[in-house]
């Protein structure tokens, strides 16, 4: 008790707790602080301990008054008064070690002290609070377990439905199997035919880019040529204005101009030829563009179909992953269920063992009660015999009392007579003593006279 592992509560807290949690009805109303402080009342303390035992154990109130008889016991009725207190003491000595109180004695019931009773009641209070908390935790765990079982059932049904849907998605109906085979064959043919076309398209794209580069270069050259022609025309206009009358210079300039014009014409012819070729190439490219557009539309249709197929594959993969997750959750839930079943089996085994022990204890108690009742009937018979003997003795006592009263009357009369005789004798003795004293005085006087006469 010097190093306890629980707080010792004040009197008000203890009284409030036991009034609300342990006592009921009139007992709670009449229980006050004065029952524990300053000096605890044994009756109130015994009542608290008894109600705690009733709350925690299958311990009925009539068990307190039953005496555990032993063979050849003398006067078992003398144990009836102390049976309840001894029973509470033995039960509390078995219970209080769970509350970390190991030195409970009979003195705590018969002459309780304030600090001692408060420490014991605080220990019991701590145990009851811990018990209530554990009961709440176990009830919450049971609720969670039931919710988990419900979730497991719903998940199992969901998994079954998902598996059915996956089977439905995997299996093609017999009506559409022929169409699916045709579509797969058509897709394979399209892939086979589009592969070389795609290669040709790539080659043509490269050629188109090259021709575009050439066209850009030729346009640049045409622009330069046009600029040169304009500069030549300007030079010609300048030259015309600056023509000299000398014919030789005119001929030289004219020849130069003719050479330049011939060069320009030849370059223009080349450019026109190149432009015609480019126009033909452009027409060919337009035709190829039309073909490419058709191929592109076909490829778009193929891409849409492939996207749909990919979406279906992704949905299938998602369903497979969900199914795997659900299966993992199912495995985990099955493991938890197995653990919970094991715990439940252990609890059931414990309950079965406890029930067997309780049944054995009940049978032993019933046998004990029957034995006690048999002994009680024998005791009742003995009591009746004893009562008869007591009644006879009471009658004899009454007769003796009557005789004693008569004897006391006679004795009182005789004592009165003896007192009167004593009084008369006392007076006579007093007179005799006086006479003897008178005679002694007379004799002394006579003796003195005689002595005086003899002298």
Secondary structure, 3 states (H helix, E strand, C coil): CCCCCCCCCCHHHHHHHHHHHCCCCHHHHHCCHHHCCCCCCHHHHHHHHHHHHHHHCCCCHHHHHCCCCCCCCCCHHHHHHHHHHHHHHHHHHHHHHHHCCCCCCCHHHHCCCHHHHHHHHHHHHHHHHHHHHHHHHHHHHHHHHHHHHHHHHHHHHHHHHHHHHHHHHHCCCHHHHHHHHHHHHHHHHHHHHHHHHHHHHHHHHHHHHHHHHHHHHHHHHHHHHHHHHHHHHHHHHHHHHCCCCCHHHHHHHHHHHHHHHHHHHHHHHHHHHHHHHHHHHHHHHHHHHHHHHHHHHHHHHHHHHHHHHHHHHHHHHHHHHHHHHHHHHHHHHHHHHHHHHHHHHHHHHHHHHHHHHHHHHHHHHHHHHHHHHHHHHHHHHHHHHHHHHHHHHHHHHHHHHHHHHHHHHHHHHHHHHHHHHHHHHHHHHHHHHHHHHHHHHHHHHHHHHHHHHHC
